Amino acid sequence: MYAAVFAWAWFAVYYPFLHNYKPGKTGVTGMGITYVFMGHVFILVVYFLLLFFFLNTYGGLRIGYLKPIDVFLSQIFALLLGNFFMFLIMTIIRATYEILPIVPLLGVWIVQMAISFLWAFITNVIYMRIFPPRRLLLVNGEYAADDIISKFDTRKDKYTIVKKINISEGIDKVYEECLGDYDGVIIWDVPSQYRNGLVKYCYGRNIRIYVMPKITDVLLKGSSQLHVFDTPVLLLREYSIKIEQRFIKRLLDILISLLLIIITSPLMLIAAIVTKLYDGGPILYKQVRCTKDRREFKIMKFRSMSVDAEKDGVARLAAKNDSRITPFGKFIRACRIDELPQLFNILIGDMSFIGPRPERPEIIDQYMEEMPEFAFRTKVKAGLTGYAQVYGKYNTTPYDKLKLDLTYIENYSLWLDLKIALLTPKILITPDATEGIEDDQITAKKNS
């Protein structure tokens, strides 16, 4: 559908424009472009491949897996980038100093967005009729199941927890309950001595299983499989990112940060002036954070809170409707403009573009009191954005953030960095991504 809309613009506007081009007063010489049938096919195939790549990267094809609004937003970004790169390709084909008319392509994008909106919601309705929400049994262990239930409740279009049973009621009773009228079993925080047997029991009886991984599961998932004996061996390396990958990653950090500093310098200047004029306080907010191996550095942001935001000396993350955030601060936080000064942190090597978000030393200490494994995320350099920022939320619990960060560390590749970079702009307009923590929380850790 989307390629068909572009095809109309190509044949009605852009090909005639290229074909009938005559040199003007720019001093450019040359003749118009004439395409045979295969030339038109090539242009349309290139456009189709661009769209497919971006739709697949942003999740625009994941009907039923993502919410309709998420599918729609994903397709908006995919279509915007696909059209942008196709515009560059057509401009290069023309090989002149004159810019092609962009208005027709903007019209194409608007029509495509209208189609996308209808397609995302209509296909979701069809999907829901074919695949109604799965009725699930929740098996939990020592900790309360409220947190995981609330997560599943956000996707009632896909899952319905109809009953829960605690492992303390006896493993035999749990086995018996698993054979009930359910479409699957959720295994949540069940001790290993019971979980292993429960997984085998359900698997052997063709029962669908949803397992919430523990830290060791995430680590083992990123391991390499060796075949040096007549039995599989899993190798978990002490450092997952290879030296050549680190070199390329650092080189890209330097080049891209320099480029972005130049491009965004006018925007940073405006943000600095408005911040200073609002209350006369400092423009930048500097705070001690931890990067690789818990090395401390001062992160820089445009100040978004009042000057006395932490006058009591207690480290707090932003809460929902936080009164400490200034009106302009709300805007720059929502647009992530407050984080632009971190480009200088990246340039000097304190941070990378992609990696676990840097935490404050005192907050890390709080987390490690109950979760010593939280130190694992400092095995790599901290990042401006990362796996946990793309696939999590601002108020995602530390345990879940740790699992997301370890997924990145143990499965690292340059392609994964590129994918995270492409997905990051999407979170700028996703409300959940900037949702604050609860009012009674000091950190992202839930109070019990």
C-alpha positions, 0 to 999 in steps of 0.5 A: 500500500505504502509503496503504491502511494509512492509509485503514484508520486514517482510517476505523476511528479518526480519522474516527469520532473527528472525527465523534463529537467533543463539546466537553468541559471545555476550553470549546471549542464546536462539533459533530463533523465529517461528511464526504461521499464526496469529503471522504474522497477529499480526505483520502486524496489529500492523504496520497498526495501527501505520501507521494509528495513525501517518497518522491521526495525521499528516493529511496524509489522508486529501486529498483535505483539505491539499495541495498535498505537505503538504499531502506528507510531512505529510506522510513522517513523519508518515511513518518515525515514524511508521517504527521507532516504528515498528523497536523498537518493532521487536528489543524488540521481538528479546530480544538480545543486537544485533541491527536488520539490519536497511538498509532494513527498510530504503529501505522500507521507500524510496519505501513508499516515492515514492508511497506517492509522486505519491499517494498525487498528483494523488489523488489530481488531481482526487479530483479536477476533482470530486470537483472543486473549490467552487465559493464563495460570500464574505460579509465583514463589516467595515474593508477591505477584502484584508487580508481574500481574500489573505488567500483564494487565497492561496487555489485556488484549493479549493476556488474562491471568485467571488464577494464581497459585503459590509454590508453597501450596505444594509442587504436586498441587501446582502440577495438577493445577497446570493441567487445568483449562488454561492457555499457558502458565506464567512462572514468576520468581519460583526457586530453581529447585522447583522451576526446573521441574515445572518447566520440564513438566509443562514442556512435556505436556505441550503447555505454553510457558511464560518464564520471567528470567533470573539474572543467571538466565540472562547471562547464559543466554548471551553465552557462546556454545562450544563443541570441544567434547561430546557434550555442549559447553556454554562459555560465558566470557569475562568481558563480552565486548571485543577489543576491535568492537571497543575501538570502533565504538569509541571512534564512532562516539567521537565522530558522531558527538562532534557532528551533533555538537555542531548541529545542535549548538543553536538549540543548546544556546537557546536552552541555555538562555531560557534556563538562565532567564527563568530564575537566574540559577545555573544553566547546567546541572552537574552530578556525580555518576558512575561509568565503567568499573564504577569510575565516577565522573560529573554528568552534565545536563541542562537544569530542569528543576528548581535550584533547591530541588535536593536541598535536603541532600537526599538523592531522588529520581523525578516523580509523577507531577514532580513540583521541583520541575520548572515549566521549561524543564518539563518541556526539555525533559519531554524532548530530551533537550536537557541531555544534549550537554552529555554530548561533551561527556561522550566526546571526552570519553566518560560515556558512550552513545549506547550503554547502561544509563549512569547511576549516582553512586549512592543510588547504586549502593542502595540497590546493591544492598538487596541486589549485589548483581547490580554491579554487573551493569558497570562492566561497560561504559555508561551510555546516553541511551541504551537497551533499558531505555528503549525497551523499558521505561523511566520507572522500570524497576532496578531488577528489570533494568539490570536484566535489560542492561545485561541482555545488551552487554552479553549480546553486544554487536555493532548492529545492536548499537545501530538498532538501539540508536534507530529506536531511540527517537521513537521513545521521545513521543512515547509517554511511558518512556518518560513516566515518573516514579511513584510519589513515595519512592526515593529511587526506582526501587519499589517500597514494600 
